[in-house]
Amino acid sequence: MKKKPEKLKDLDALNKDLSSAQNVFLTGYEKMTVLQDFELRKVVKGAGAKYRVIKNTIAAKASVGTKSEALLKELKGMSSIAYTSGDPVALAKALTAYAKTNPAFTFKAGMVQGTVVDVSGITALAALPAKEEIYAKLLYLINAPAQRLLTVMSGVGRNLAVVIDQGVKENKFSA
C-alpha cells in the first residue's frame, strides 16, 4: 500500500496531466488481461496520447479546477483514462478500433476540447476523418476557385490564339 507522500505525488502528477489535457476518454477495463492492457498502452501511445489506470477518489480530487472536473467527479467501477492535448480524432479512432477487438474494454464517457460527450459522441468522433485529411480537403476547397479562374483566364487567350491561327491559315487577314 502506498504511503501518503506517494499518493500526494500521484495526485499532483495526475492534476498536472489533466490541466494540460484537452481531450480525455474515460474507459472501463474490467476483465482485461495484462497482455491486453500492454497492447492498449501501445495503441494509445501510437495515437500520441497517455493512458492511466486511476483510482476513482484520486481522479476526482486531481480533476478539481481542470476542464475534466465534470467528467471525473462521480466515478464508479474500475476506471482508466486516455488523454491527449493533440488530435482527439486519432485517439478516438485508436480506442474504438481496440474496443472492437477487445470487448472487455469499454467507453464510459469523454471530454473533447472541454465539452463532455457520451459514448455515442465518441463513436461519432471516431467516424470523422483525420485532422490531416480535413486540412487537405479545406486547402483543396480554398485552392479550387483560384484554379478555375486561372483555367478560364487562360482559355480566353487560347481561344483568341486559335481564331487568329485559323484566320491566318484561311488567308482571312490581308497585309
C-alpha angles and dihedrals in degrees: 000000000000122000121236096259090054091049091050090050090052090047093052092046092050091046090052091049093047092048091059097038116100095181126042128176117197112209142175121228105181116155094011117144124230090253091053090049090050091051091048091053090052091050093049093046089050089056090054096253141111130243129203136174105223140195109236096231094047091048092050092049094044093051095057108120094013131104090252094060094102091050098048104034100094108030123169130188128005108334139185133176135216114196141174142168089213133068111344092194093061092050093045091050092049094048093045092050090049092048091054092059096038114046091185088071113078139173121238102176141310147213120226118187090339096312120112113232132186128229093276089054090053090050091050090049090052089053092059120099118258120274092252091053091051090050091050091052091047092050090048091052091049092047098043098076091050090051091049092049091051091049091051093046093049090046091062092054092044092050091049090051091051092051092049091046092052091047091053092048092050093043092240091143117071122204 
